[in-house]
Amino acid sequence: MNFKIYDIVSLLIPGFIILFVVIHSFDITFNDVSIIFSTAIAFVLGFIINTLSSWLEGFYYFTWGGKPSDEILEGKNIWKVKFYKSNEVKELLLKEANDESPTNDELFSIALSHVNEKDSRIENLSAYYSFSRSLLTTVTVSLLILIADDNFNQLYFFILFPLLIIIWLRCKQRGYYYVREVLDVFLKTKRIKSNHSH
């Protein structure tokens, strides 16, 4: 198993946040032995959060008003993320499709098959999106745990709710940045091939 530093950190940060919230909410006291295991517990919690965030992706798309790849291919932009070549890209993708009326999911998967996902920029944007999604799930779960606590302090709500909105918006933007980059690289790849064939 070959873990990158980023993979470990992206699991540990959400894990430690959830662990801290659980310790705080349930008044758990750690001794020296418990501290040794806290990193392992945080890693497992981070893995669970990462899994949950993947499962909740469809719900997040719903709250964002649609899946980023669908929206961009339909020519829709959001604040801070604009893509002006959606018609050109969609026409090229439709030529590549085997189906007569492919879905936007199918078209985006065609674009992905033409780009090198190991390209540092695409890989980084994908990783940033995944991490943002994990953070969004972490804050959501933390807020739910704290609200369920008998000693819930309303100050937490006033801190965590705005934080939730900020991370929700940033996660949405990260999803759009990733999709835009994939489609940009696909378009450049097709243009290069077209120039070489002439």
C-alpha positions in Angstrom: 0.0 0.0 0.0 1.5 3.3 -1.1 0.1 6.3 0.8 1.0 9.8 -0.2 1.5 12.4 2.6 -1.6 14.2 1.2 -3.7 11.1 1.6 -2.7 10.7 5.2 -3.2 14.4 6.1 -6.6 14.6 4.2 -7.8 11.7 6.4 -6.2 12.9 9.7 -7.5 16.5 9.6 -11.2 15.6 9.4 -10.6 12.6 11.8 -9.0 14.8 14.5 -11.8 17.4 14.2 -14.5 14.8 14.7 -12.5 13.2 17.5 -12.2 16.6 19.2 -15.9 17.2 18.9 -16.8 13.8 20.3 -14.3 14.2 23.2 -15.8 17.6 24.0 -19.4 16.5 23.6 -19.1 13.3 25.7 -16.6 14.7 28.2 -14.1 11.9 27.5 -10.8 12.3 29.3 -7.6 11.0 27.6 -4.8 9.5 29.6 -1.3 8.9 28.2 -2.3 5.5 26.7 -5.3 7.0 25.0 -3.2 9.8 23.4 -1.1 7.1 21.7 -4.2 5.6 20.0 -5.7 9.0 19.2 -3.9 9.2 15.8 -5.1 5.8 14.8 -8.7 6.6 15.9 -8.5 9.9 14.0 -7.3 8.1 10.9 -10.3 5.6 11.1 -12.7 8.5 11.7 -11.2 10.4 8.8 -11.7 7.3 6.6 -15.4 7.1 7.7 -15.9 10.8 7.0 -14.3 10.4 3.5 -16.6 7.5 2.8 -19.6 9.4 4.0 -18.7 12.5 1.9 -18.5 10.2 -1.2 -22.0 8.8 -0.4 -23.4 12.3 0.2 -22.1 13.7 -3.1 -25.5 13.3 -4.8 -27.1 15.3 -2.0 -24.4 18.0 -2.3 -25.1 18.2 -6.0 -28.8 18.7 -5.2 -28.0 21.6 -2.8 -25.7 23.2 -5.4 -28.5 23.1 -8.0 -26.9 20.3 -10.1 -23.8 18.3 -10.8 -20.8 20.6 -11.8 -20.1 18.6 -15.0 -23.8 18.7 -16.0 -24.1 22.4 -15.3 -20.9 23.4 -17.2 -21.7 21.3 -20.2 -25.1 23.0 -20.3 -23.3 26.4 -20.4 -24.1 27.4 -16.8 -21.5 29.2 -14.7 -21.2 30.1 -11.1 -19.6 32.9 -9.1 -15.8 32.8 -9.5 -15.9 30.0 -12.0 -16.6 30.7 -15.7 -16.3 28.5 -18.7 -17.0 30.0 -22.1 -16.3 27.1 -24.4 -19.1 24.7 -23.3 -20.8 24.6 -26.8 -17.6 23.9 -28.6 -16.6 21.2 -26.1 -20.0 19.6 -26.1 -20.0 19.4 -29.9 -16.7 17.6 -29.9 -17.8 15.2 -27.2 -21.0 14.4 -29.1 -18.9 13.4 -32.1 -17.0 11.0 -29.8 -20.1 9.4 -28.3 -21.4 6.1 -29.5 -24.9 6.8 -28.2 -27.2 9.1 -30.2 -28.4 11.0 -27.2 -25.7 10.6 -24.5 -26.1 12.0 -21.0 -23.8 14.7 -19.7 -22.3 12.1 -17.4 -21.3 10.0 -20.5 -19.9 13.1 -22.2 -17.8 14.0 -19.2 -16.5 10.5 -18.9 -15.4 10.7 -22.6 -13.5 14.0 -21.8 -11.9 12.2 -18.8 -10.7 9.3 -21.0 -8.9 11.8 -23.3 -7.0 13.7 -20.6 -4.1 12.5 -18.5 -5.5 12.5 -14.9 -1.9 12.2 -13.7 -1.5 15.7 -15.0 -0.4 17.6 -11.9 -3.1 20.3 -12.2 -6.0 18.0 -12.8 -4.8 15.6 -10.1 -4.4 18.5 -7.6 -7.8 20.0 -8.4 -9.4 16.6 -8.0 -7.6 16.1 -4.6 -8.6 19.7 -3.5 -12.3 18.9 -4.4 -12.2 15.6 -2.4 -10.7 17.3 0.6 -13.2 20.2 0.5 -16.0 17.6 0.3 -14.6 15.8 3.3 -14.4 19.1 5.2 -18.0 19.9 4.3 -19.0 16.5 5.7 -16.8 17.0 8.8 -18.4 20.3 9.7 -21.9 19.0 9.0 -21.4 15.9 11.3 -19.7 18.1 13.9 -22.6 20.5 13.9 -25.1 17.6 14.3 -23.1 16.1 17.2 -22.9 19.4 19.0 -26.6 20.2 18.5 -27.5 16.7 19.9 -25.3 17.4 23.0 -27.3 18.3 26.2 -24.9 21.1 27.0 -25.2 22.6 23.5 -23.8 26.1 23.5 -25.6 28.4 20.9 -22.2 30.1 20.3 -21.1 26.9 18.5 -24.0 27.3 16.1 -23.1 30.9 15.3 -19.5 29.8 14.6 -20.2 26.5 12.8 -23.2 27.5 10.6 -21.4 30.4 8.8 -18.3 28.1 8.5 -20.6 25.4 7.0 -21.9 27.9 4.4 -18.4 29.0 3.5 -17.1 25.4 3.1 -20.3 24.4 1.2 -19.7 27.3 -1.3 -15.9 26.6 -1.6 -16.5 22.9 -2.2 -19.0 23.7 -5.0 -16.4 26.0 -6.5 -13.7 23.3 -6.2 -16.0 20.9 -8.1 -16.5 23.4 -10.9 -12.7 24.2 -11.1 -12.0 20.5 -11.5 -14.6 20.0 -14.3 -13.5 23.2 -16.1 -9.8 22.0 -16.1 -10.7 18.6 -17.4 -12.8 20.1 -20.3 -10.0 22.7 -21.0 -7.4 20.0 -21.3 -9.7 17.9 -23.4 -10.3 20.9 -25.8 -6.5 21.6 -26.0 -5.8 17.9 -26.7 -8.4 17.8 -29.5 -7.0 21.1 -31.0 -3.5 19.7 -31.0 -4.7 16.5 -32.8 -6.6 18.5 -35.3 -3.6 20.7 -36.1 -1.4 17.6 -36.6 -3.9 16.0 -38.9 -3.9 19.0 -41.3 
